[in-house]
Amino acid sequence: MSLVHATAWVDPLAQLAEDVEVGPFAAIEADAQIGAGSRVGAHVYVGPGVVVGANASLGEGCVLLARTRLQADCRIEPGAVVGSTGFGFVLHQGQHVHIPQVSGVEIGRRVVIGAGTCVDRGTLEPTRIGDDAEIGAQVQVAHNVSIGPRSKVEQQAGFAGTSSIGADCTVGMQSGMAGQSSLGDRSKMAVRTGNLRKAPPDSDLWGFPARPRQEAMKAQAALARLGKLPDADS
């Protein structure tokens, strides 16, 4: 039997499995499905047709919009938004016209999405996050981004539309990826790295624009030496 707080609103067409807990002022729309043993925190919004797997935890105030699908054992931290409209525009007759984003978001098993993180829905194909991925707080995942299984993304990172991250990758705090760039399996991006290209598997990237670690360290050392050279005018 589910435990639904008196102030919560659950549409009669929503489906709640056994032992679901719904907190105060939460709202669950028609045709949404919440798996067994899941917890829906206070002020959570679950949009129409959203599917949430078993034993999920939806933190206070998070939002899951239409066409979002979470598999089992996921944890969405407070204030996260999943399934928001992607930032896509085309210039038409001198005006920026918004491109409809009509697909959704697919999230694998045991995924963690941090507080205040935004995951945009895809344009024609879903935005995808693989099993066991962990995403920190205040991260922007744009439309049609793909994050592979077991990859870790630290706080305040950002990924432009259609960029992709392979499996078992680590992305440092405040790092970013340009549209259509990619990071191969088992790769790393250091803190504040900006990747603008397609990086092969096992890359270890530093700096902006991103370079292999050894190359970036040599460039930094050269700059340090340059600053110590005598002034030509002296």
MIDOSE-1310 file (N, C-alpha, C; in nm, 2 decimals, decimal comma, always signed):
residues 234
mslv	+0,08/-0,12/+0,00/+0,00/+0,00/+0,00/+0,09/+0,13/+0,00; +0,06/+0,22/-0,09/+0,13/+0,35/-0,09/+0,09/+0,44/+0,02; +0,18/+0,53/+0,05/+0,16/+0,63/+0,16/+0,16/+0,77/+0,09; +0,05/+0,83/+0,07/+0,03/+0,96/+0,00/-0,01/+1,06/+0,10
hata	+0,07/+1,17/+0,11/+0,04/+1,28/+0,20/-0,09/+1,35/+0,16; -0,17/+1,40/+0,26/-0,30/+1,45/+0,23/-0,30/+1,57/+0,14; -0,18/+1,65/+0,14/-0,18/+1,76/+0,05/-0,12/+1,73/-0,09; -0,08/+1,61/-0,11/-0,03/+1,57/-0,24/-0,15/+1,56/-0,34
wvdp	-0,12/+1,57/-0,47/-0,22/+1,55/-0,57/-0,17/+1,44/-0,67; -0,25/+1,34/-0,68/-0,22/+1,22/-0,77/-0,34/+1,21/-0,86; -0,31/+1,22/-0,99/-0,42/+1,20/-1,09/-0,47/+1,06/-1,08; -0,60/+1,04/-1,10/-0,66/+0,91/-1,10/-0,60/+0,81/-1,20
laql	-0,55/+0,87/-1,31/-0,49/+0,78/-1,41/-0,34/+0,75/-1,39; -0,28/+0,81/-1,28/-0,14/+0,77/-1,25/-0,14/+0,64/-1,19; -0,02/+0,57/-1,20/-0,01/+0,43/-1,15/+0,10/+0,43/-1,04; +0,07/+0,41/-0,92/+0,16/+0,40/-0,81/+0,17/+0,25/-0,77
aedv	+0,29/+0,20/-0,77/+0,31/+0,06/-0,73/+0,31/+0,05/-0,57; +0,34/-0,07/-0,52/+0,34/-0,09/-0,38/+0,44/-0,01/-0,31; +0,41/+0,04/-0,19/+0,51/+0,10/-0,10/+0,57/+0,23/-0,15; +0,50/+0,30/-0,23/+0,54/+0,43/-0,28/+0,51/+0,53/-0,18
evgp	+0,60/+0,62/-0,15/+0,58/+0,73/-0,05/+0,57/+0,86/-0,13; +0,46/+0,94/-0,11/+0,45/+1,07/-0,18/+0,44/+1,18/-0,07; +0,53/+1,27/-0,08/+0,54/+1,38/+0,02/+0,44/+1,49/+0,00; +0,44/+1,59/+0,10/+0,35/+1,70/+0,09/+0,36/+1,78/-0,04
faai	+0,25/+1,82/-0,09/+0,24/+1,91/-0,21/+0,30/+1,86/-0,33; +0,33/+1,73/-0,34/+0,38/+1,67/-0,46/+0,26/+1,66/-0,56; +0,30/+1,66/-0,69/+0,19/+1,64/-0,79/+0,24/+1,54/-0,89; +0,15/+1,44/-0,92/+0,18/+1,33/-1,01/+0,07/+1,33/-1,12
eada	+0,11/+1,35/-1,25/+0,01/+1,37/-1,35/-0,04/+1,24/-1,41; -0,14/+1,25/-1,50/-0,20/+1,13/-1,56/-0,10/+1,05/-1,64; -0,12/+0,92/-1,63/-0,04/+0,81/-1,70/+0,11/+0,81/-1,65; +0,14/+0,88/-1,54/+0,27/+0,86/-1,48/+0,28/+0,73/-1,41
qiga	+0,39/+0,67/-1,41/+0,41/+0,54/-1,34/+0,53/+0,55/-1,24; +0,50/+0,52/-1,11/+0,60/+0,52/-1,01/+0,62/+0,38/-0,96; +0,75/+0,33/-0,96/+0,78/+0,19/-0,93/+0,77/+0,17/-0,78; +0,77/+0,04/-0,75/+0,76/+0,00/-0,61/+0,87/+0,05/-0,52
gsrv	+0,84/+0,09/-0,40/+0,94/+0,13/-0,31/+1,00/+0,27/-0,33; +0,95/+0,34/-0,42/+1,00/+0,47/-0,46/+0,96/+0,58/-0,36; +1,04/+0,69/-0,35/+1,00/+0,80/-0,26/+0,99/+0,92/-0,34; +0,88/+0,99/-0,33/+0,86/+1,12/-0,40/+0,85/+1,23/-0,30
gahv	+0,95/+1,31/-0,29/+0,96/+1,42/-0,19/+0,86/+1,53/-0,20; +0,86/+1,62/-0,10/+0,77/+1,73/-0,10/+0,79/+1,82/-0,22; +0,68/+1,87/-0,28/+0,68/+1,97/-0,39/+0,74/+1,91/-0,52; +0,75/+1,78/-0,53/+0,80/+1,72/-0,66/+0,69/+1,72/-0,76
yvgp	+0,73/+1,75/-0,89/+0,63/+1,74/-1,00/+0,67/+1,63/-1,09; +0,58/+1,53/-1,11/+0,60/+1,42/-1,21/+0,50/+1,44/-1,32; +0,55/+1,47/-1,44/+0,47/+1,51/-1,55/+0,39/+1,39/-1,61; +0,30/+1,42/-1,71/+0,22/+1,31/-1,77/+0,31/+1,21/-1,85
gvvv	+0,28/+1,08/-1,82/+0,35/+0,98/-1,89/+0,49/+0,95/-1,84; +0,54/+1,01/-1,74/+0,67/+0,99/-1,69/+0,68/+0,85/-1,63; +0,79/+0,78/-1,65/+0,80/+0,64/-1,59/+0,92/+0,65/-1,49; +0,90/+0,61/-1,37/+1,00/+0,60/-1,27/+1,01/+0,46/-1,22
gana	+1,13/+0,40/-1,22/+1,15/+0,27/-1,19/+1,14/+0,24/-1,04; +1,16/+0,12/-0,99/+1,15/+0,08/-0,85/+1,26/+0,14/-0,77; +1,23/+0,17/-0,65/+1,33/+0,21/-0,54/+1,40/+0,34/-0,58; +1,33/+0,43/-0,66/+1,38/+0,56/-0,69/+1,36/+0,66/-0,58
slge	+1,45/+0,76/-0,57/+1,44/+0,87/-0,47/+1,43/+1,00/-0,55; +1,32/+1,07/-0,54/+1,30/+1,20/-0,60/+1,30/+1,30/-0,50; +1,41/+1,38/-0,49/+1,43/+1,48/-0,39/+1,34/+1,60/-0,39; +1,33/+1,67/-0,29/+1,23/+1,77/-0,27/+1,24/+1,88/-0,38
gcvl	+1,13/+1,91/-0,44/+1,12/+2,01/-0,54/+1,18/+1,98/-0,68; +1,22/+1,86/-0,70/+1,27/+1,82/-0,84/+1,15/+1,81/-0,93; +1,18/+1,82/-1,06/+1,08/+1,82/-1,17/+1,11/+1,72/-1,27; +1,02/+1,63/-1,30/+1,04/+1,53/-1,41/+0,93/+1,56/-1,51
lart	+0,97/+1,61/-1,63/+0,87/+1,65/-1,73/+0,84/+1,53/-1,83; +0,74/+1,55/-1,91/+0,68/+1,45/-2,00/+0,79/+1,39/-2,08; +0,78/+1,26/-2,11/+0,87/+1,17/-2,19/+1,00/+1,15/-2,12; +1,00/+1,16/-1,99/+1,12/+1,12/-1,91/+1,10/+0,98/-1,86
rlqa	+1,20/+0,90/-1,87/+1,20/+0,76/-1,82/+1,32/+0,73/-1,73; +1,30/+0,69/-1,61/+1,40/+0,65/-1,52/+1,39/+0,50/-1,49; +1,50/+0,43/-1,49/+1,50/+0,29/-1,45/+1,52/+0,28/-1,30; +1,54/+0,16/-1,25/+1,53/+0,14/-1,11/+1,65/+0,20/-1,03
dcri	+1,63/+0,23/-0,91/+1,73/+0,27/-0,81/+1,80/+0,40/-0,84; +1,73/+0,49/-0,91/+1,79/+0,62/-0,94/+1,77/+0,72/-0,82; +1,85/+0,82/-0,82/+1,84/+0,92/-0,71/+1,85/+1,06/-0,78; +1,74/+1,13/-0,77/+1,73/+1,27/-0,82/+1,74/+1,37/-0,70
epga	+1,84/+1,45/-0,70/+1,85/+1,54/-0,58/+1,76/+1,66/-0,59; +1,74/+1,73/-0,48/+1,64/+1,84/-0,48/+1,67/+1,95/-0,58; +1,56/+2,00/-0,64/+1,57/+2,11/-0,74/+1,62/+2,07/-0,88; +1,65/+1,95/-0,90/+1,69/+1,91/-1,04/+1,57/+1,91/-1,13
vvgs	+1,60/+1,94/-1,26/+1,49/+1,94/-1,36/+1,53/+1,85/-1,48; +1,45/+1,75/-1,50/+1,48/+1,65/-1,61/+1,37/+1,66/-1,71; +1,41/+1,68/-1,84/+1,31/+1,68/-1,95/+1,27/+1,82/-1,99; +1,35/+1,92/-1,95/+1,32/+2,06/-1,99/+1,35/+2,08/-2,14
tgfg	+1,29/+2,19/-2,20/+1,31/+2,21/-2,34/+1,46/+2,24/-2,37; +1,51/+2,18/-2,48/+1,64/+2,21/-2,52/+1,66/+2,35/-2,58; +1,78/+2,40/-2,58/+1,82/+2,53/-2,62/+1,86/+2,52/-2,77; +1,76/+2,52/-2,86/+1,79/+2,51/-3,00/+1,71/+2,61/-3,08
fvlh	+1,78/+2,69/-3,17/+1,72/+2,79/-3,25/+1,77/+2,79/-3,39; +1,69/+2,83/-3,48/+1,74/+2,85/-3,62/+1,70/+2,99/-3,67; +1,79/+3,05/-3,74/+1,77/+3,19/-3,79/+1,68/+3,19/-3,91; +1,56/+3,24/-3,90/+1,47/+3,24/-4,01/+1,41/+3,38/-4,04
qgqh	+1,44/+3,44/-4,15/+1,39/+3,57/-4,19/+1,43/+3,68/-4,08; +1,56/+3,66/-4,04/+1,61/+3,76/-3,94/+1,57/+3,74/-3,80; +1,50/+3,63/-3,77/+1,45/+3,61/-3,63/+1,50/+3,47/-3,59; +1,53/+3,46/-3,46/+1,56/+3,33/-3,40/+1,43/+3,25/-3,37
vhip	+1,41/+3,14/-3,44/+1,29/+3,06/-3,42/+1,33/+2,93/-3,34; +1,26/+2,91/-3,24/+1,29/+2,79/-3,15/+1,26/+2,66/-3,23; +1,35/+2,57/-3,22/+1,33/+2,43/-3,28/+1,26/+2,35/-3,18; +1,14/+2,29/-3,22/+1,07/+2,20/-3,12/+1,16/+2,08/-3,07
qvsg	+1,15/+2,06/-2,95/+1,22/+1,95/-2,89/+1,12/+1,84/-2,85; +1,10/+1,74/-2,93/+0,98/+1,65/-2,92/+1,01/+1,52/-2,86; +1,14/+1,49/-2,83/+1,18/+1,36/-2,77/+1,18/+1,37/-2,62; +1,25/+1,28/-2,55/+1,25/+1,28/-2,41/+1,39/+1,26/-2,35
veig	+1,39/+1,20/-2,23/+1,52/+1,17/-2,16/+1,51/+1,03/-2,11; +1,61/+0,95/-2,14/+1,62/+0,81/-2,09/+1,74/+0,80/-1,99; +1,71/+0,75/-1,87/+1,81/+0,74/-1,77/+1,81/+0,60/-1,72; +1,94/+0,55/-1,71/+1,96/+0,41/-1,68/+1,94/+0,38/-1,53
rrvv	+1,99/+0,26/-1,49/+1,98/+0,22/-1,35/+2,09/+0,28/-1,26; +2,05/+0,31/-1,14/+2,14/+0,36/-1,03/+2,21/+0,49/-1,07; +2,14/+0,57/-1,14/+2,20/+0,70/-1,18/+2,17/+0,80/-1,07; +2,27/+0,89/-1,04/+2,25/+1,00/-0,95/+2,26/+1,13/-1,02
igag	+2,16/+1,22/-1,00/+2,16/+1,35/-1,06/+2,15/+1,45/-0,95; +2,25/+1,54/-0,95/+2,27/+1,63/-0,84/+2,17/+1,75/-0,83; +2,18/+1,82/-0,72/+2,08/+1,93/-0,69/+2,10/+2,04/-0,79; +1,99/+2,09/-0,84/+1,99/+2,20/-0,94/+2,04/+2,17/-1,08
tcvd	+2,07/+2,04/-1,11/+2,11/+2,00/-1,24/+1,99/+2,00/-1,34; +2,02/+2,04/-1,46/+1,91/+2,04/-1,57/+1,95/+1,95/-1,68; +1,86/+1,86/-1,71/+1,88/+1,76/-1,82/+1,77/+1,79/-1,93; +1,81/+1,84/-2,04/+1,71/+1,88/-2,15/+1,67/+1,76/-2,22
rgtl	+1,55/+1,76/-2,27/+1,50/+1,65/-2,36/+1,56/+1,66/-2,50; +1,56/+1,55/-2,57/+1,61/+1,55/-2,70/+1,52/+1,61/-2,81; +1,58/+1,64/-2,92/+1,50/+1,70/-3,03/+1,42/+1,59/-3,10; +1,48/+1,49/-3,16/+1,41/+1,38/-3,23/+1,45/+1,25/-3,16
eptr	+1,57/+1,24/-3,10/+1,61/+1,12/-3,03/+1,63/+1,16/-2,88; +1,62/+1,07/-2,78/+1,63/+1,11/-2,64/+1,77/+1,15/-2,60; +1,77/+1,23/-2,50/+1,90/+1,25/-2,43/+1,91/+1,13/-2,34; +2,04/+1,08/-2,33/+2,06/+0,95/-2,26/+2,17/+0,96/-2,16
igdd	+2,14/+0,89/-2,04/+2,24/+0,88/-1,93/+2,24/+0,73/-1,90; +2,36/+0,67/-1,90/+2,38/+0,53/-1,89/+2,38/+0,48/-1,74; +2,37/+0,35/-1,72/+2,37/+0,29/-1,59/+2,49/+0,34/-1,50; +2,46/+0,36/-1,37/+2,56/+0,39/-1,27/+2,64/+0,52/-1,30
aeig	+2,59/+0,61/-1,39/+2,65/+0,74/-1,40/+2,61/+0,83/-1,28; +2,71/+0,92/-1,25/+2,69/+1,01/-1,14/+2,71/+1,15/-1,18; +2,61/+1,24/-1,17/+2,62/+1,38/-1,21/+2,61/+1,47/-1,09; +2,70/+1,56/-1,07/+2,70/+1,65/-0,96/+2,60/+1,76/-0,97
aqvq	+2,61/+1,86/-0,88/+2,51/+1,97/-0,87/+2,54/+2,07/-0,98; +2,43/+2,14/-1,02/+2,43/+2,25/-1,11/+2,50/+2,22/-1,24; +2,48/+2,11/-1,29/+2,53/+2,07/-1,42/+2,43/+2,09/-1,53; +2,47/+2,13/-1,65/+2,38/+2,15/-1,76/+2,40/+2,04/-1,86
vahn	+2,30/+1,95/-1,89/+2,31/+1,85/-1,99/+2,21/+1,89/-2,10; +2,26/+1,93/-2,21/+2,17/+1,98/-2,32/+2,11/+1,87/-2,40; +2,03/+1,91/-2,49/+1,95/+1,82/-2,57/+2,04/+1,72/-2,65; +2,00/+1,59/-2,65/+2,06/+1,49/-2,72/+2,21/+1,46/-2,68
vsig	+2,24/+1,50/-2,56/+2,37/+1,46/-2,50/+2,36/+1,31/-2,46; +2,47/+1,24/-2,47/+2,48/+1,10/-2,43/+2,59/+1,09/-2,33; +2,56/+1,04/-2,21/+2,66/+1,01/-2,11/+2,67/+0,86/-2,08; +2,78/+0,80/-2,10/+2,79/+0,66/-2,09/+2,79/+0,60/-1,95
prsk	+2,77/+0,47/-1,94/+2,77/+0,41/-1,81/+2,89/+0,43/-1,72; +2,87/+0,45/-1,59/+2,97/+0,46/-1,49/+3,06/+0,59/-1,50; +3,02/+0,68/-1,58/+3,09/+0,80/-1,59/+3,05/+0,90/-1,48; +3,15/+0,98/-1,44/+3,13/+1,07/-1,33/+3,15/+1,22/-1,38
veqq	+3,05/+1,30/-1,34/+3,06/+1,44/-1,38/+3,05/+1,53/-1,26; +3,15/+1,61/-1,23/+3,15/+1,70/-1,11/+3,07/+1,82/-1,13; +3,06/+1,90/-1,03/+2,97/+2,01/-1,02/+3,00/+2,12/-1,13; +2,89/+2,18/-1,17/+2,89/+2,30/-1,26/+2,95/+2,28/-1,40
agfa	+2,96/+2,15/-1,44/+3,00/+2,12/-1,58/+2,89/+2,15/-1,67; +2,92/+2,16/-1,80/+2,82/+2,19/-1,90/+2,85/+2,12/-2,03; +2,74/+2,06/-2,09/+2,76/+1,99/-2,22/+2,66/+2,04/-2,32; +2,71/+2,09/-2,43/+2,63/+2,15/-2,54/+2,56/+2,04/-2,61
gtss	+2,46/+2,07/-2,69/+2,37/+1,98/-2,76/+2,45/+1,88/-2,85; +2,41/+1,76/-2,84/+2,46/+1,64/-2,92/+2,61/+1,61/-2,88; +2,67/+1,66/-2,78/+2,80/+1,61/-2,74/+2,78/+1,48/-2,67; +2,89/+1,40/-2,66/+2,88/+1,27/-2,60/+3,00/+1,24/-2,51
igad	+2,97/+1,16/-2,41/+3,07/+1,11/-2,32/+3,06/+0,96/-2,31; +3,18/+0,90/-2,33/+3,18/+0,75/-2,33/+3,16/+0,69/-2,19; +3,19/+0,56/-2,18/+3,18/+0,49/-2,05/+3,30/+0,51/-1,97; +3,28/+0,51/-1,84/+3,39/+0,51/-1,74/+3,48/+0,64/-1,75
ctvg	+3,42/+0,75/-1,79/+3,49/+0,88/-1,80/+3,47/+0,96/-1,67; +3,57/+1,05/-1,65/+3,56/+1,15/-1,54/+3,57/+1,29/-1,59; +3,48/+1,37/-1,55/+3,48/+1,51/-1,60/+3,48/+1,60/-1,48; +3,59/+1,69/-1,48/+3,61/+1,77/-1,36/+3,52/+1,89/-1,35
mqsg	+3,52/+1,95/-1,23/+3,43/+2,07/-1,20/+3,45/+2,18/-1,30; +3,34/+2,24/-1,34/+3,34/+2,36/-1,43/+3,40/+2,33/-1,57; +3,40/+2,21/-1,61/+3,45/+2,17/-1,74/+3,33/+2,18/-1,84; +3,36/+2,19/-1,97/+3,26/+2,20/-2,07/+3,29/+2,13/-2,20
magq	+3,19/+2,10/-2,28/+3,21/+2,04/-2,41/+3,12/+2,11/-2,51; +3,18/+2,14/-2,62/+3,11/+2,21/-2,73/+3,01/+2,11/-2,80; +2,92/+2,17/-2,88/+2,83/+2,09/-2,95/+2,89/+1,99/-3,05; +2,85/+1,87/-3,05/+2,90/+1,76/-3,13/+3,04/+1,71/-3,10
sslg	+3,10/+1,77/-2,99/+3,23/+1,71/-2,95/+3,20/+1,58/-2,87; +3,31/+1,50/-2,85/+3,29/+1,37/-2,78/+3,41/+1,34/-2,70; +3,39/+1,26/-2,60/+3,50/+1,21/-2,51/+3,49/+1,06/-2,51; +3,60/+0,99/-2,56/+3,60/+0,85/-2,57/+3,60/+0,78/-2,43
drsk	+3,57/+0,65/-2,44/+3,57/+0,57/-2,31/+3,69/+0,58/-2,23; +3,67/+0,58/-2,10/+3,78/+0,58/-2,00/+3,87/+0,71/-2,00; +3,81/+0,82/-2,05/+3,88/+0,94/-2,06/+3,86/+1,03/-1,94; +3,95/+1,13/-1,93/+3,94/+1,23/-1,81/+3,95/+1,37/-1,87
mavr	+3,87/+1,46/-1,80/+3,89/+1,60/-1,83/+3,91/+1,67/-1,69; +4,02/+1,74/-1,68/+4,06/+1,81/-1,56/+3,96/+1,92/-1,53; +3,97/+1,98/-1,41/+3,89/+2,09/-1,37/+3,91/+2,20/-1,47; +3,79/+2,26/-1,51/+3,79/+2,38/-1,61/+3,85/+2,35/-1,74
tgnl	+3,84/+2,23/-1,79/+3,88/+2,19/-1,92/+3,77/+2,22/-2,02; +3,80/+2,26/-2,14/+3,70/+2,29/-2,25/+3,73/+2,20/-2,37; +3,65/+2,10/-2,39/+3,68/+2,01/-2,51/+3,60/+2,06/-2,63; +3,66/+2,08/-2,74/+3,60/+2,13/-2,86/+3,60/+2,03/-2,97
rkap	+3,65/+1,91/-2,95/+3,67/+1,82/-3,06/+3,63/+1,68/-3,02; +3,66/+1,58/-3,11/+3,63/+1,44/-3,08/+3,76/+1,38/-3,02; +3,76/+1,35/-2,89/+3,87/+1,30/-2,82/+3,87/+1,15/-2,82; +3,98/+1,08/-2,85/+3,97/+0,93/-2,86/+3,96/+0,87/-2,72
pdsd	+3,94/+0,74/-2,71/+3,94/+0,67/-2,58/+4,07/+0,69/-2,51; +4,06/+0,68/-2,37/+4,18/+0,69/-2,28/+4,25/+0,83/-2,29; +4,18/+0,93/-2,33/+4,24/+1,07/-2,33/+4,25/+1,12/-2,19; +4,35/+1,20/-2,17/+4,36/+1,27/-2,04/+4,38/+1,42/-2,07
lwgf	+4,27/+1,50/-2,07/+4,27/+1,64/-2,12/+4,28/+1,74/-2,01; +4,35/+1,85/-2,05/+4,37/+1,96/-1,96/+4,35/+2,09/-2,04; +4,30/+2,19/-1,97/+4,30/+2,33/-2,02/+4,20/+2,36/-2,13; +4,21/+2,49/-2,18/+4,12/+2,54/-2,28/+4,20/+2,61/-2,39
parp	+4,19/+2,56/-2,52/+4,11/+2,44/-2,56/+4,18/+2,32/-2,50; +4,11/+2,21/-2,48/+4,16/+2,09/-2,42/+4,28/+2,03/-2,50; +4,38/+1,99/-2,43/+4,50/+1,92/-2,49/+4,53/+1,80/-2,40; +4,61/+1,71/-2,46/+4,66/+1,60/-2,38/+4,74/+1,65/-2,26
rqea	+4,74/+1,59/-2,15/+4,80/+1,64/-2,02/+4,94/+1,68/-2,04; +5,03/+1,59/-2,10/+5,17/+1,62/-2,12/+5,19/+1,75/-2,21; +5,11/+1,76/-2,31/+5,12/+1,87/-2,40/+5,08/+2,00/-2,33; +4,98/+1,99/-2,25/+4,93/+2,11/-2,17/+5,03/+2,15/-2,07
mkaq	+5,09/+2,05/-2,00/+5,19/+2,09/-1,90/+5,32/+2,15/-1,96; +5,36/+2,10/-2,08/+5,47/+2,16/-2,15/+5,44/+2,31/-2,19; +5,32/+2,33/-2,24/+5,28/+2,47/-2,28/+5,28/+2,56/-2,16; +5,23/+2,51/-2,04/+5,23/+2,60/-1,92/+5,37/+2,63/-1,87
aala	+5,46/+2,53/-1,88/+5,60/+2,55/-1,84/+5,67/+2,65/-1,94; +5,64/+2,64/-2,07/+5,70/+2,74/-2,16/+5,65/+2,88/-2,13; +5,52/+2,89/-2,10/+5,47/+3,03/-2,07/+5,54/+3,08/-1,94; +5,56/+2,99/-1,84/+5,62/+3,04/-1,72/+5,77/+3,08/-1,75
rlgk	+5,84/+3,01/-1,83/+5,97/+3,05/-1,87/+5,97/+3,18/-1,95; +5,88/+3,20/-2,04/+5,87/+3,32/-2,12/+5,85/+3,44/-2,03; +5,78/+3,43/-1,92/+5,76/+3,54/-1,83/+5,88/+3,58/-1,76; +5,98/+3,49/-1,75/+6,11/+3,52/-1,68/+6,22/+3,58/-1,77
lpda	+6,19/+3,58/-1,90/+6,29/+3,63/-2,00/+6,31/+3,78/-1,98; +6,44/+3,83/-1,99/+6,46/+3,97/-1,98/+6,39/+4,05/-2,08; +6,34/+4,17/-2,04/+6,27/+4,26/-2,13/+6,36/+4,31/-2,24; +6,32/+4,30/-2,37/+6,41/+4,34/-2,48/+6,44/+4,49/-2,47
ds	+6,35/+4,57/-2,41/+6,38/+4,72/-2,40/+6,46/+4,76/-2,29; +6,50/+4,66/-2,20/+6,57/+4,70/-2,08/+6,72/+4,70/-2,11
